[in-house]
């Protein structure tokens, strides 16, 4: 369990020679998760949550295939199969299907039944407790989807006529900033939201289905207050009959490092101009305590940066406006984007204010008082770890598990998390944090200006020059001021 909160950013992967600890210990997967593999290669993972007896039972079937597996002649097949899954099923009667989907959709904030992406397709169910017949129906439906979909002209025509209940990841694959991030990548030509232009013959679709929907490339995840032994028996019964094996490797999504060249993009979906400052780095797996603690150090620097860029603090520049800082791992790349929304001259002014605050934090670091408050806050959070974990809903536990596996992070138990986190906080020093801040904020950024075509904005070259002027005002050296000054915010 790599933290109660979502772990997305890893600026600390831009490692310096600085080290928090000499010896690294391996991270151990949370033993509360039972997992296994059937003889046909089908994988399953189950987390029983008796501490959450009234929560929904969350079920996910992840198939390691998506739009990146499509040839030009197969464009849209992965998305169409996801739609077909909603109408094909002979394992359930129409009434059973209605009851199953009503139970799933009735939950507030429920996920769409299927999400398609570049390298995976994910089927989602959220079922109320004390309805064992629904769990059986869910497993039967998923097993039929995984290996016995009826790819016929009738079912395909029905799927194409019905409303599309599926979603994609990301939600909007045509978003201009997203398309910019995919530059120089094969992903640009493999849009998971795309539908087949025409389908007069369903045989190629059936061939694609049997080629990529194989049990050795599927994993079932279940989180909830369930009887593990009975559930595992049901999983064996439902999924053991699946046949097939991958003959081709699953294509791996690859992103290029972001260019340092500033870019301007017209985006008429925006009402105001938006300037995005991007930090981009390689993401490395987190498999031992040393890499985890480097990750945590980076996470603290991100939090410090965000806090320093918020208005309302006594010593902050009164010209600051709220900024948005979003960080995530994308296909083995770690990216953090700081967004500034403003118009005309205000955009230039806000950008200059942000630049000055970054330079101040880069060259002076945190003060002792700021550091002490940060450590106190994190220590207090850690003291409530098990209470927080006990309150964490099953859908969040599921999300954390999937995200950890997707990002090659060992999903450790709360006990190991608490031990390592306490060691990390106890051994952390102001110099270590300020060293990391200096390292991170000295990294080059990529500037992207998004603006409606009708909006007058400064040019991206002007904004880049402004940032260069501001950041060069500091001497760029880490003078350790944070450990000697008495100034505090």
N, C-alpha and C positions, 0 to 999 in steps of 0.2 A: 504494500500500500504506500506509494510514493507521495504521501501527504494527503491531508483531508481536502485541501483545495486542489483545483485543477493545475497541473504542472505543464506549462506550455513553452516557457522561454528558457533558453540555455545560452545566454551570452557568455557564461563561464566556460563554454567550450572553446572560446578564443583564449586558450590557456597561456598564461605567462609562466615564467620559471618559478613564480611564487607558489608555495605549496602549504596547504593547511595541515597536512599530516604526512608522516613518513610511511606508515604501514596501512595498507588497505585490506579490509576484510570483505569476503564475498557477501552479496545480498542474497537472502533466501526467500523464495516465493512464499507468499502467505499460505500456510498449510490449511487454513479454513476453506480454501478453494480446493474441492476435489476435482480431479481431472483424469481423463483416460482416453483411450483410442480403441476403436473397434478393429476387427481383423481386416476390414476393407479400407482402413485409413481414416475413417470418419472420427473427428475429435469432439470431445465434449468437456465442459467445465461447469461445475455447479457450486454455488455458494448458498448454504442454508443460513437464514437470518432469523432465528427464533427471537432475537431482540427487537425485531420489527414485525410482530405477528399480524398486524392489520394492513401492512403495505401490500401493494399489488405484486404479483409474481412477474418478473421481467424476463422475457425470452428473446434471444437474438440468434439468428442463424446467419453466419457470415460465410459467403462464398468468395473465394479469392479469384474473382474475375470481374472485369468491368469494361468500360469502353476502350481501354488501351489494348485489349485483346482482339479488337475488331480489325479486319482488313478493310480496304476501301469498299469492297463489295458487301461487307457485313455491317456497314455503318448503321447504328441505331439498334442493333440486335440485342445488346445487353439491356437497354431500356425497355424494349418491347417484351423481352422475356419477363421482366419485372411486372409489366402490366398483365401479361398472360397468366401469371401466377394467381391473379385475383379471380380468374374466370374458368380456369382449366379443370378444377379439382373434382375427381371422381371418388376420392377417399371420404368425402363428407357429403351429406345430403344438403340441398339448398337451405333447409331450416337450420341445420347444424352450422353452416357457414354464416348465416345471419346472426345467430346467437353468439358465435365466436367473435365476429367483427363488431357487433354491438357492445360486447363486453370490453373490447379493446378500445374502441373509439370513445366510449362513454367517459373515460378518464380525462380530466382536465390536463391539457398540455401533452397529450399522448403523441408519440412519434408517428409519422406516416407509416403505413404498413410496409413499404419498401423504400430503401434509399439506394440509389445507384451512384457510383463514382468511377474514377479512372481505373482503380485496381481492385475494387471490391463491390459486391452487392450484398446489402444487409436487410434481412427480413425481421420485422419487429412486432412483438406481441406484448401486451400488458394486461394481465388477467387478475380478477379479484380473487381473494383467498377463499378457501372452503368451497371451491368449485372444481373438484378433481376431474369431472367429466370434461371441463374446458381444457385442462392440461392435456388430456388424451386427444381431444380434437385438435389442439394446437400442434402436437407432435405429429399426428397423422397428416395434417395439412402441410407441415414443413417437410415431412418425408416425401410426400407426393410431389411437392415443389422441387425438392432436391433431385429426384430421380425418375419421376413418372408424370411429367407434365404432358398434357395432350396437345401436341403441336399439330393442329389440323386447320384446314381452311376455315372451318366454322368457328373454332375457338379463337383463332387469330383475328377474324373479322369481328367477333364479339368484343375482343379486347380493344381493338382500334375504335369501335363505335362507342364504347363506354367512356365515361369521364376518367381521366388519368389520376389515380390516387397516389401515385409515386412521387418521390422527391429526389433531388440530386444533392450531392455534396461536391462543391459548395452550393448553397441555395440558388445563387444566380451565376451560372457559368459564363454569362456574357458581360458580367461586371467589368468595367474598364480597368480598374486597378488589378483585378484578378487576371485579366488577359495580359496586362503588362507583366505580371509576375511570371507568367508562363512563356515569356519570350524566349526564343531559341530552344524550346522544348517540344518534343513530339506530342505532348499533351494538348497543344493548341488545336491539333487536327483530330482529336478524339474526344469530342464533347459528349459527356454522359447524358445530357438532356436531349440529344438529337434523336429524332425518329427516322425510321426507314423512309426513303423518298417514295418507294413503291415496293409492293411485295406480291407479285403475281404467282410465285411458286414458294410454298412454305418449306420445301425440303431443305434448302440451305439453312433456314432458321433452326430446323430440327437437328441438323448436323452440328451447328454451332452449339446448341444446347447440350448435346451428348459429349461434345469435345471438351467443354469447359465446366459443366456441372458434374463434377466427379467427386465421390466421397472423400478422397484423399486431399481435397482442396477445400474442405468445409469444416467449420467448427460451430458447435451449438453451445450457447452460454445461457445459464439460467440462474437467477438470483431471486430468493424469496424464502418464505417459511414453508419449506417442503420436506417431505420424508425422503432423504437421500437414497436409501436402499430401494424403495419402491420406484422412485423416479429413474434411477439408473437402469433398472429392469425395463421400464417403459422405453427408455432411449435405445437400449439394445434391441428390443422387439421392433421398434419403428424403423430404425436406421440400418440395422445389420443387413437387410436384403438389398441395400443400394449396391450397384455395380458400376464398374468403370475405373479408369486410372488415367491420370494426365500423361499425355505423350509428348507435350510441348511445355517448356518452362513458362511460368506466368510472367508476362512482361513487367518490368520494374519501372515505376515512374522516376524520372530523373529531372531535376531542375538545375539550371545553370546559375552560378553566382550572379547576383544583381550587378548590373553595370553601374559604374560611378558617374556615368554621363547623365546630367540632369535631363528630365523629360517632361514635356507638356502634353496633355491629352484633353481633347474636347469630350466632355461628358454632360449631355443635356438632361440627364436624370438628376443632376444636382441643381439646387436653387442658389447656391453660393459657391465661391471658389474654395478648394480644399488643397492644402499643401501637406504632403506626406513625406516624413523623414524616415527612411528605412535603414535599419541595421540588419545585415545578413551574414550568416556564418554556417559552417558545416555542423550538422548535428551528429554527435557520437553517442552510441548506446551507453546507458547507465547500468552497469552490472556489478559495481563494487562500491564500498563506502567512500573511497576517495573521490570518484567521479560524482557521487551523489552530493558530497559536501561542497565540491566545486560548483555544482548546480545550485545548491542553496545559497552560496555566496553570491552568485550571479543574480539569483532571484531577489536577494536583499538590495543589490545595487539598482535593480529595476524599480523596486518599490521606492527607494530613496529618490530616484530620478522623478518618478511620477509625483511623489509628494512635493518635491521642490517646484514642480511646474503647475501647482494648483494655486489659485488666488485665495485671498482671505487670511493669509498669515501676516503677522505684524510687520516682518521685515521683508516680505516679498515685494517685488515691483508691483505697484498698484495697477499697472497697465496689463497685467496677466489676465487672460481669459481661460476658462477651462479647456484643457486639451484631452484628447483621447489617445491612450497608449494601448495597443493591442499586440500581443505576442503569441506566436504559435509555431509548431513544427510542421513543416510542409515537405513531405517526401525527402527526408534526410537533410533538409535545410532548416535552420532555426532563423526566424525572422521576427523583428519587432518593428512596428510602424507607429510613429507618433503623428497624429493628424491635427492640423490647425485649420479651422473654418473661419474665414473672414473675407471682406471685400476690399478691392482696390488698395489704397494706401494703408488701410488697417491691416491688411495681410502682411505687408512689409514690416510694419511696426511690431505686430505680434511675433513675427518670425525673429526679429532682432531681439525682442525681449526673451524669447525662448533660447536663442543662441547665447545670450549673455548669461542666463541661468545655467546652461550646460557648461559653459566655460568656467563659471564660478565653482560649480560642483566638481568639474574635472581637475582644476588646479588647486582648490582649497579643500575639497572633500567635506565630509561631515564634521561638525564640531563634536566635542566630547559629550556635550549635553544631548545633542541629537542622537548620537550613537547610543548613549545610555537609555534614552527613551525607546529607541528601536529595539534594543535587546530586552527591555522590560516588557514591551508589547509582545514580542515573540515568545518570551518565557511564559507569560500569562496564557497565551494561546496554547502552548504545549501542555500546560497544567490541566487544561480542559480537553485534552486529546480524546480520552476514552468516552467521555460524556458526549463529545461532538460526534465521534464515530457511532455511538449507539443511536444517535438521532439521525444519522445520514440515511436518506431514503434509498430504497432498492434501485431506483432508476439512476441515482447518482453513483451508487456502488458499481452498477453495470457500466456506466459511462467511464468511470475511472479505470476499470479493468481493461476495457477495450482500448482506451487511449494509451495506457501503459504498454500494452502489447504492441500496438501500432507503432509506438515510438521507441521500441526496444528498451524499455525500462522494466526492471524487475519489480513486480507488484508485491512489496514486502508487507509483513504483518504489522499491526499497530505497535506491538511490543518492540520489534527491532527498530521501527521508525522512532519511537520515543527514546530509546537508548542512543541511537546515532544522532538524533536531533539535539538531545541534551549535551552530548559531547561537543557537537558543533557550536552550539551557543555558548557553552562554558569556555571553549578555547578561542572564541572569536575576539579579535582586537580591533581597535579603531584603525590602526595602521593597515591591517589586512583589508578592511572594507574600503578604505580610501585608496589603497593600491589598486583594488579591483575596479573601483569607480574610474580611476585615471585610465586604466587599461581599456575599459569599455568605451568611455567617452572620447578616447583618442582614436577610435576606429573610424574609418571613412564611412560616410553615409551616401545613400542614393536619394536624390530629391525628385519627387514626382508632383507636378502641378496639374490638378484636375479642375476644369472650369466649364461652365456652359458657354456656348458659342456667342451668346449675346452679352457676356460679362466682360468688362474692361479690367484687366489684371496686369500686374507687373510681369515682365517676361521671366521665364525660368532662369535665364542667364543672369538677369538682375538679382534674382533671389539667391542664386548660387554665389554671386559676387558678394552680396550682403553677408551671407553666412561665413564666407571665407574671411571677410574683414573682421567680423565679430570674433570668430574663433582664433584668429591670429593675434588678437589683442593680448591674450594670456601668453605667458612664456612657454606653455605646453609642458613644463616640468612639474613633477610631483614634489611639491615642497613640504608636504606634511603639515600644512597649516591647520588642518583639522585637529591635530593632536596638541597644538600649542596655543591656539587662539581661545579667548574666553567668550567670543561672540556666540550667541545661540539664537535660534529662531523660536 
